[in-house]
Amino acid sequence: MNTLQAIADRRSIRKFDPRPVPHELVERVIVAAHQAPSAKNGQPWRFVALEGEQHLKLAHLMRDRAVALKAAGEEIGSLAWTAHAMENASATVVVFHRPPPAEVPAQFHDDWQFVMLQSTGAAIQNMLLAAQELGLGSLWICDILYCADEVKEWLGKGDHTLIACVTLGYPAEAPAARPRLPLDQVVEWRS
């Protein structure tokens, strides 16, 4: 695998071929996530892999939440669109991180959460790159946070922090690269 090529080729996929992704490929994506670096090797990530009916249940939960929020006049961002995109995908990996361990003093819990959030982000990026290498499409979804309480209750993760989810499937589209700002707008070189 050429890592730089995988980074350059990776796209967010919102149209999926309905063919099921073999369980083994989903597992390989999760193994790649689990190999991510983490602060002090804390490995804070926890994953719930949803396939078949359970995957669809999450998409429908998100769709129903979008309908309820919209009816209440609330802002829903791209929640409804994202839930629709998920329906043809094959699997979704819900990403949490665990609560701070007992040895972390209470006054440092916010700091722990922030540092471990960065570690969990690295795990998600590994998932996206592994999916690319395996010929899968992926979508990093933060809209799940609109229904965080419902998802945590449903999956029995009430004491965990819901971070995002990643939907996986065979891509049914090949989007062009999104524009990027020129490097001179995002980098300062100092010697």
SERODREN-176926 format. One record per atom (N, C-alpha, C): atom name; x, y, z. Coordinates in steps of 0.02 Angstrom, whole numbers. Atoms other than C-alpha are relative to their C-alpha. Example, Ala and Ser with C-alpha at 12.3 -4.5 7.8 and 13.67 -1.06 7.14 Angstrom:
! SERODREN-176926
atom, xx, yy, zz
N, 45, -59, 0
CA, 615, -225, 390
C, 45, 60, 0
N, -42, -59, -3
CA, 684, -53, 357
C, -39, 55, 37
***
This chain:
! SERODREN-176926
atom, xx, yy, zz
N, 42, -59, 0
CA, 0, 0, 0
C, 44, 62, 0
N, -33, -64, 0
CA, 61, 173, -41
C, -42, 47, 42
N, 40, -39, -47
CA, 3, 275, 108
C, -16, 69, -28
N, 13, -67, 26
CA, 22, 444, 24
C, -52, -2, -56
N, 51, 7, 53
CA, -80, 382, -125
C, -69, -13, 30
N, 64, 13, -34
CA, -216, 315, -9
C, -28, 64, 29
N, 22, -64, -28
CA, -223, 485, 77
C, -27, 44, -56
N, 21, -42, 56
CA, -236, 574, -91
C, -64, -25, -33
N, 58, 29, 35
CA, -368, 454, -161
C, -63, -5, 43
N, 58, 10, -44
CA, -482, 441, -9
C, -52, 55, -9
N, 56, -47, 7
CA, -653, 522, -28
C, -54, -19, 49
N, 60, 14, -39
CA, -807, 537, 79
C, -54, -25, -48
N, 49, 32, 45
CA, -934, 421, -1
C, -70, 6, 31
N, 69, -7, -23
CA, -1119, 458, 13
C, -50, -40, -42
N, 42, 45, 41
CA, -1185, 338, -120
C, 34, -67, -1
N, -28, 67, -8
CA, -1158, 154, -87
C, -38, -51, -42
N, 28, 60, 32
CA, -1186, -4, -188
C, -28, -42, 57
N, 29, 37, -56
CA, -1304, -110, -82
C, 30, -69, 14
N, -31, 65, -14
CA, -1192, -266, -93
C, 28, -1, 71
N, -28, 3, -68
CA, -1146, -324, 83
C, 76, -7, -1
N, -73, 6, -10
CA, -966, -302, 137
C, 12, -60, 45
N, -14, 57, -43
CA, -896, -465, 207
C, 23, 22, 70
N, -17, -14, -70
CA, -880, -465, 396
C, 76, 7, 10
N, -74, -1, -7
CA, -692, -498, 378
C, 30, 66, -20
N, -26, -65, 21
CA, -665, -334, 286
C, -16, 54, 52
N, 17, -47, -53
CA, -758, -236, 419
C, 48, -9, 59
N, -46, 14, -54
CA, -650, -321, 549
C, 70, 26, -15
N, -66, -26, 19
CA, -491, -275, 454
C, 4, 76, 8
N, 3, -73, -10
CA, -545, -92, 456
C, 6, 17, 74
N, -3, -12, -72
CA, -571, -102, 644
C, 69, -15, 28
N, -68, 16, -22
CA, -402, -186, 670
C, 47, 58, -16
N, -42, -58, 18
CA, -321, -40, 577
C, -13, 58, 48
N, 16, -53, -48
CA, -412, 82, 692
C, 34, -14, 67
N, -28, 19, -65
CA, -351, -13, 845
C, 76, 7, 1
N, -73, -7, 4
CA, -171, 5, 784
C, 22, 73, 0
N, -17, -71, 0
CA, -178, 195, 792
C, 41, 18, 62
N, -36, -24, -59
CA, -62, 290, 907
C, -50, 32, 49
N, 43, -33, -50
CA, -137, 352, 1069
C, 44, 28, 56
N, -37, -33, -55
CA, -79, 466, 1210
C, 13, -50, 55
N, -22, 45, -53
CA, 19, 364, 1337
C, -26, -71, -10
N, 28, 65, 19
CA, -45, 209, 1245
C, -66, -14, 36
N, 63, 5, -36
CA, -213, 243, 1326
C, -54, -40, -36
N, 49, 38, 40
CA, -311, 160, 1183
C, -71, 13, 24
N, 65, -17, -29
CA, -469, 253, 1235
C, -59, -22, -42
N, 55, 15, 46
CA, -572, 200, 1084
C, -36, -64, 19
N, 42, 59, -6
CA, -714, 79, 1095
C, -45, 2, -61
N, 38, 4, 62
CA, -807, 19, 941
C, -59, -46, 8
N, 57, 45, 7
CA, -979, -53, 911
C, -12, -6, -75
N, 7, 12, 72
CA, -988, -131, 738
C, -71, -24, -14
N, 70, 16, 16
CA, -1163, -136, 664
C, -3, -23, -73
N, 10, 27, 67
CA, -1206, -244, 514
C, -73, -18, -7
N, 68, 23, 13
CA, -1369, -294, 433
C, -53, 43, 32
N, 57, -35, -30
CA, -1526, -248, 530
C, 22, 51, 52
N, -23, -47, -52
CA, -1428, -164, 670
C, 27, 64, -33
N, -24, -58, 37
CA, -1341, -50, 544
C, -59, 42, -24
N, 59, -36, 24
CA, -1510, -4, 469
C, -38, 32, 58
N, 34, -29, -58
CA, -1582, 25, 643
C, 32, 67, 18
N, -33, -63, -15
CA, -1451, 160, 672
C, -19, 53, -52
N, 19, -48, 52
CA, -1488, 243, 504
C, -71, 25, 11
N, 70, -20, -11
CA, -1674, 243, 545
C, -7, 41, 64
N, 1, -40, -61
CA, -1644, 308, 721
C, 21, 72, -15
N, -24, -66, 19
CA, -1547, 453, 646
C, -51, 37, -44
N, 52, -30, 43
CA, -1681, 484, 513
C, -59, 24, 42
N, 57, -18, -42
CA, -1819, 483, 644
C, 17, 60, 44
N, -22, -57, -41
CA, -1719, 604, 753
C, -1, 64, -43
N, 0, -58, 45
CA, -1699, 721, 603
C, -72, 25, -9
N, 70, -19, 9
CA, -1888, 719, 574
C, -27, 35, 63
N, 24, -30, -63
CA, -1924, 756, 758
C, 30, 68, 13
N, -33, -65, -10
CA, -1796, 896, 770
C, -27, 53, -48
N, 25, -47, 51
CA, -1857, 976, 609
C, -71, 22, 18
N, 68, -16, -19
CA, -2038, 967, 668
C, -2, 48, 59
N, -4, -45, -58
CA, -1985, 1056, 828
C, 34, 66, -18
N, -31, -62, 22
CA, -1904, 1194, 725
C, 75, 5, 15
N, -71, 1, -17
CA, -1728, 1140, 773
C, 42, -7, -63
N, -48, 8, 54
CA, -1576, 1148, 660
C, 23, -73, -1
N, -20, 71, 4
CA, -1532, 974, 595
C, 63, -9, -43
N, -60, 7, 40
CA, -1379, 1011, 487
C, -13, -49, -57
N, 7, 49, 55
CA, -1354, 867, 366
C, -23, -68, 27
N, 20, 63, -33
CA, -1428, 735, 484
C, -45, -43, -45
N, 46, 40, 42
CA, -1570, 680, 367
C, 36, -27, -61
N, -38, 19, 59
CA, -1456, 675, 215
C, 49, -56, 17
N, -48, 51, -22
CA, -1325, 575, 310
C, -35, -66, 14
N, 37, 62, -15
CA, -1454, 449, 374
C, -20, -35, -65
N, 19, 29, 65
CA, -1514, 424, 195
C, 61, -33, -33
N, -62, 28, 30
CA, -1334, 396, 134
C, 19, -65, 34
N, -18, 60, -38
CA, -1308, 265, 270
C, -42, -60, -20
N, 47, 55, 11
CA, -1458, 160, 217
C, 24, -51, -51
N, -24, 48, 50
CA, -1373, 83, 65
C, 69, -27, 16
N, -65, 27, -20
CA, -1206, 56, 151
C, -10, -68, 34
N, 4, 68, -26
CA, -1165, -113, 225
C, 9, -4, 75
N, -16, 4, -71
CA, -1100, -76, 399
C, 16, 69, 26
N, -21, -61, -34
CA, -1070, 62, 524
C, 36, -18, 63
N, -38, 9, -62
CA, -940, 68, 660
C, -11, 63, 42
N, 11, -56, -46
CA, -994, 179, 805
C, 61, 5, 45
N, -63, -12, -35
CA, -844, 257, 890
C, -12, 39, 64
N, 4, -31, -66
CA, -838, 298, 1075
C, 70, 6, 28
N, -58, 13, -42
CA, -703, 330, 1198
C, -23, -7, 72
N, 20, 21, -68
CA, -708, 262, 1372
C, 9, 58, 49
N, -10, -52, -51
CA, -721, 366, 1530
C, 71, -2, 27
N, -67, -1, -30
CA, -561, 419, 1618
C, 8, -57, 51
N, -11, 53, -50
CA, -484, 277, 1719
C, 4, 30, 70
N, 3, -21, -70
CA, -492, 284, 1908
C, 63, 38, 22
N, -61, -32, -22
CA, -310, 338, 1922
C, 8, 73, -24
N, -2, -70, 22
CA, -345, 503, 1831
C, -41, 42, 49
N, 37, -42, -48
CA, -390, 633, 1963
C, -56, 40, -34
N, 60, -33, 28
CA, -560, 716, 1938
C, 17, 68, -31
N, -15, -66, 27
CA, -481, 887, 1908
C, 34, -3, -68
N, -33, 8, 64
CA, -392, 816, 1755
C, -44, -37, -52
N, 43, 37, 45
CA, -542, 729, 1675
C, -10, 37, -67
N, 9, -37, 63
CA, -570, 869, 1547
C, 62, -4, -43
N, -62, 6, 38
CA, -387, 864, 1497
C, 7, -70, -30
N, -3, 69, 24
CA, -394, 674, 1483
C, -45, -8, -61
N, 48, 6, 55
CA, -549, 685, 1373
C, 27, 32, -63
N, -25, -35, 58
CA, -467, 812, 1258
C, 57, -38, -34
N, -57, 37, 28
CA, -306, 713, 1236
C, -24, -65, -32
N, 24, 63, 26
CA, -399, 550, 1210
C, -44, 10, -62
N, 38, -15, 60
CA, -514, 633, 1083
C, 47, 3, -61
N, -49, -2, 55
CA, -360, 667, 977
C, 22, -71, -19
N, -19, 69, 13
CA, -308, 485, 994
C, -55, -37, -38
N, 57, 33, 33
CA, -482, 427, 942
C, -6, 25, -72
N, -1, -26, 69
CA, -472, 542, 790
C, 50, -36, -43
N, -51, 38, 37
CA, -313, 452, 739
C, -27, -69, -19
N, 29, 66, 14
CA, -406, 286, 752
C, -51, 4, -57
N, 49, -9, 54
CA, -546, 352, 640
C, 36, 10, -66
N, -37, -10, 63
CA, -421, 412, 510
C, 29, -66, -24
N, -24, 66, 21
CA, -342, 238, 510
C, -55, -41, -32
N, 57, 36, 29
CA, -515, 166, 476
C, -12, 22, -72
N, 14, -27, 67
CA, -540, 281, 326
C, 53, -23, -50
N, -53, 21, 45
CA, -370, 238, 252
C, -1, -75, -13
N, 6, 72, 9
CA, -393, 52, 281
C, -57, -16, -48
N, 57, 11, 45
CA, -563, 59, 195
C, 21, 16, -72
N, -24, -18, 67
CA, -482, 148, 47
C, 43, -56, -29
N, -45, 53, 24
CA, -348, 13, 34
C, -38, -63, -17
N, 39, 61, 10
CA, -479, -125, 42
C, -54, 7, -54
N, 49, -11, 53
CA, -583, -49, -98
C, -69, 18, 24
N, 64, -20, -29
CA, -720, 11, 17
C, -8, 76, 0
N, 15, -70, -11
CA, -804, 179, 28
C, -14, 10, 73
N, 12, -15, -71
CA, -817, 264, 196
C, -26, 71, 7
N, 24, -66, -17
CA, -902, 413, 274
C, 7, 10, 75
N, -10, -19, -70
CA, -845, 491, 438
C, -60, 44, 18
N, 64, -32, -15
CA, -1009, 545, 519
C, 1, 28, 71
N, 7, -32, -65
CA, -1022, 672, 659
C, -73, 18, 15
N, 71, -15, -11
CA, -1209, 701, 634
C, -32, -47, 51
N, 27, 46, -50
CA, -1236, 552, 749
C, -6, 33, 68
N, 3, -35, -65
CA, -1207, 674, 892
C, -68, 32, 13
N, 68, -26, -10
CA, -1383, 743, 862
C, -43, -49, 40
N, 39, 49, -37
CA, -1446, 581, 939
C, 46, -40, 47
N, -50, 33, -43
CA, -1302, 542, 1057
C, -32, -38, 58
N, 30, 33, -58
CA, -1411, 502, 1208
C, -36, -64, -20
N, 37, 58, 22
CA, -1522, 383, 1111
C, 47, -57, -21
N, -47, 51, 23
CA, -1374, 293, 1031
C, 37, -31, 60
N, -36, 27, -59
CA, -1280, 276, 1197
C, -46, -46, 40
N, 47, 43, -37
CA, -1435, 206, 1282
C, -12, -65, -38
N, 13, 59, 41
CA, -1473, 86, 1138
C, 58, -48, 1
N, -60, 43, 3
CA, -1294, 20, 1133
C, 30, -15, 69
N, -24, 15, -67
CA, -1272, 15, 1322
C, 68, 32, 16
N, -64, -36, -10
CA, -1130, 143, 1323
C, -11, 67, 35
N, 18, -62, -33
CA, -1204, 273, 1439
C, 57, 37, 33
N, -56, -33, -33
CA, -1039, 308, 1527
C, 57, 18, -48
N, -51, -15, 50
CA, -939, 325, 1365
C, -17, 65, -36
N, 10, -60, 41
CA, -917, 479, 1255
C, -9, -22, -73
N, 11, 14, 71
CA, -993, 460, 1082
C, 39, 50, -41
N, -42, -44, 39
CA, -869, 530, 958
C, -27, 9, -71
N, 21, -2, 70
CA, -932, 487, 783
C, -18, -71, -20
N, 5, 67, 28
CA, -969, 340, 671
C, 29, 1, -70
N, -26, 7, 68
CA, -896, 276, 509
C, -42, -52, -35
N, 40, 45, 41
CA, -1009, 199, 378
C, 44, -29, -55
N, -41, 35, 49
CA, -932, 71, 261
C, -44, -36, -51
N, 35, 36, 53
CA, -988, -2, 96
C, 40, 4, -64
N, -32, -5, 65
CA, -942, -25, -84
C, -23, 66, -31
N, 20, -65, 27
CA, -939, 147, -166
C, -39, -6, -65
N, 39, -4, 61
CA, -1069, 187, -299
C, 10, 68, -32
N, -17, -65, 28
CA, -988, 353, -340
C, 76, 8, 5
N, -72, -15, -2
CA, -814, 422, -372
C, 8, 76, -1
N, -3, -73, -2
CA, -815, 602, -313
C, 70, 27, -16
N, -64, -34, 12
CA, -680, 721, -371
C, 28, 25, 66
N, -32, -27, -60
CA, -557, 787, -245
C, -31, 68, 17
N, 26, -64, -23
CA, -624, 931, -142
C, 57, 51, -2
N, -53, -50, 3
CA, -529, 1095, -159
C, 33, 9, 69
N, -38, -13, -61
CA, -395, 1131, -30
C, 29, 70, -4
N, -33, -66, -2
CA, -327, 1298, 24
C, 73, -8, -20
N, -71, 3, 15
CA, -154, 1338, -42
C, 41, -7, 65
N, -42, 11, -59
CA, -16, 1285, 78
C, 19, 66, 35
N, -22, -63, -31
CA, 38, 1465, 104
C, -55, 32, 44
N, 54, -24, -43
CA, -133, 1496, 186
C, -8, -41, 63
N, 9, 43, -58
CA, -117, 1354, 310
C, 65, -17, 35
N, -66, 17, -29
CA, 70, 1340, 345
C, 41, 63, 9
N, -52, -51, -11
CA, 194, 1460, 422
C, 66, -37, 8
N, -67, 29, -5
CA, 375, 1414, 395
C, 44, 46, 42
N, -45, -39, -42
CA, 498, 1473, 527
C, 66, -36, 6
N, -67, 30, -8
CA, 685, 1444, 538
C, 36, 35, 56
***
